[in-house]
Amino acid sequence: MEMLNAISPGLSAIFPTAQLQLAKKYLGKYRGEISRLEESLKKCPALGDTIGMDEHPAAFHYFYKSVDIYICEYSPEKRLMFGYSVMFGDLVNSEWGYIDLDSILTMVFLNLDLYLGERSIEAALYEKYPDFFEKPLSLGERG
């Protein structure tokens, strides 16, 4: 595996500014997490590629307190993402939709999750809100 010495321009483009500065400053400490994010960026489906899937890959997760934005599709050219958003804990009005990357980056309180790991958005939502979301098949038998 190649030693990571910098954060790529592609990944830098989706990092909140303040968090990016810290990630660059402490790259040695977060090298593994940044490498995982670089892989997620390479594997992230293009817009429309997850239509019809039972579970959507959680490529990225932006969060702050009761705000969660899970991303499963991304177009760097359009600076547009698609995913599932829970805003301020409002599960009833949480929804799938498109979100402009610049809109995410202007929410200065948001952070990009360095520790998301590989899972589906559905699994992440169930794990955080088990009383609201149905258990997905990727987490084993329902019940």
Rosetta blueprint (number, residue, H / E / L):
1 M L
2 E L
3 M L
4 L L
5 N L
6 A L
7 I L
8 S L
9 P H
10 G H
11 L H
12 S H
13 A L
14 I L
15 F L
16 P L
17 T H
18 A H
19 Q H
20 L H
21 Q H
22 L H
23 A H
24 K H
25 K H
26 Y L
27 L H
28 G H
29 K H
30 Y H
31 R H
32 G H
33 E H
34 I H
35 S H
36 R H
37 L H
38 E H
39 E H
40 S H
41 L H
42 K H
43 K H
44 C L
45 P L
46 A L
47 L L
48 G L
49 D L
50 T L
51 I L
52 G L
53 M L
54 D L
55 E L
56 H L
57 P E
58 A L
59 A L
60 F E
61 H E
62 Y E
63 F E
64 Y E
65 K L
66 S L
67 V E
68 D E
69 I E
70 Y E
71 I E
72 C E
73 E E
74 Y E
75 S E
76 P L
77 E L
78 K L
79 R L
80 L E
81 M E
82 F E
83 G E
84 Y E
85 S E
86 V E
87 M L
88 F L
89 G L
90 D L
91 L L
92 V L
93 N L
94 S L
95 E E
96 W E
97 G E
98 Y E
99 I E
100 D E
101 L H
102 D H
103 S H
104 I H
105 L H
106 T H
107 M L
108 V L
109 F L
110 L L
111 N E
112 L E
113 D L
114 L L
115 Y L
116 L L
117 G L
118 E L
119 R L
120 S E
121 I H
122 E H
123 A H
124 A H
125 L H
126 Y H
127 E H
128 K H
129 Y L
130 P L
131 D L
132 F L
133 F L
134 E L
135 K L
136 P L
137 L H
138 S H
139 L H
140 G L
141 E L
142 R L
143 G L
